[in-house]
């Protein structure tokens, strides 16, 4: 289960580990519960994502669509390098992430 913090104007979920087909049902339930909170926005912190597949990307896209239907906002922030690589490979980084993506080279 991922932690959800609703203390403030924006509810925040922090993904940890993997966002893959193996956890999709569990994550979907948690995200829909977080979206049902009274806050008008939900921030998804992706800094601790270690692995993501196309099912994980679809889950986030579906969450954004459901949020729009409810007149809410989903903001994906702090993408891990693993998340960013897959989102860019699928040409969806701009659609999924809040603000411009800045690549920082390590080393």
C-alpha positions, -999 to 999 in steps of 0.1 A, spaced: 0 0 0 13 34 -9 10 62 17 -16 90 10 -12 123 28 -42 145 27 -31 172 52 -34 203 31 -50 216 -1 -34 188 -22 -35 151 -14 -2 134 -20 6 98 -29 42 85 -31 48 56 -53 75 32 -41 90 3 -59 73 -9 -90 42 2 -110 37 -29 -131 10 -53 -142 16 -73 -110 5 -44 -88 -20 -27 -111 -52 -37 -93 -38 -28 -58 -25 6 -71 -57 14 -90 -78 9 -58 -55 31 -37 -54 58 -64 -91 59 -68 -95 62 -30 -70 90 -30 -89 107 -58 -121 104 -38 -107 126 -10 -121 161 -8 -89 178 -20 -93 192 -56 -58 180 -66 -38 148 -62 0 149 -64 17 117 -74 54 116 -63 73 93 -86 108 98 -71 109 63 -56 97 43 -87 122 16 -94 103 -1 -123 73 7 -145 58 -10 -175 31 0 -200 3 -11 -176 17 14 -150 17 41 -176 -19 32 -186 -29 33 -149 -17 69 -146 -33 80 -178 -66 65 -167 -63 83 -134 -58 116 -151 -88 110 -173 -110 101 -142 -97 132 -124 -108 154 -154 -142 138 -153 -145 147 -116 -131 183 -122 -100 174 -103 -63 176 -111 -36 149 -110 -1 162 -109 28 137 -114 60 150 -100 97 141 -93 100 113 -118 127 87 -111 151 80 -140 133 46 -145 99 63 -148 112 90 -171 129 65 -194 97 46 -200 75 77 -203 99 92 -228 102 59 -247 64 59 -251 64 97 -259 41 104 -229 64 123 -205 49 157 -214 14 143 -209 21 126 -176 44 150 -159 38 185 -144 60 212 -159 90 208 -181 112 178 -178 148 186 -171 173 158 -176 202 158 -152 232 137 -161 249 120 -132 287 119 -128 
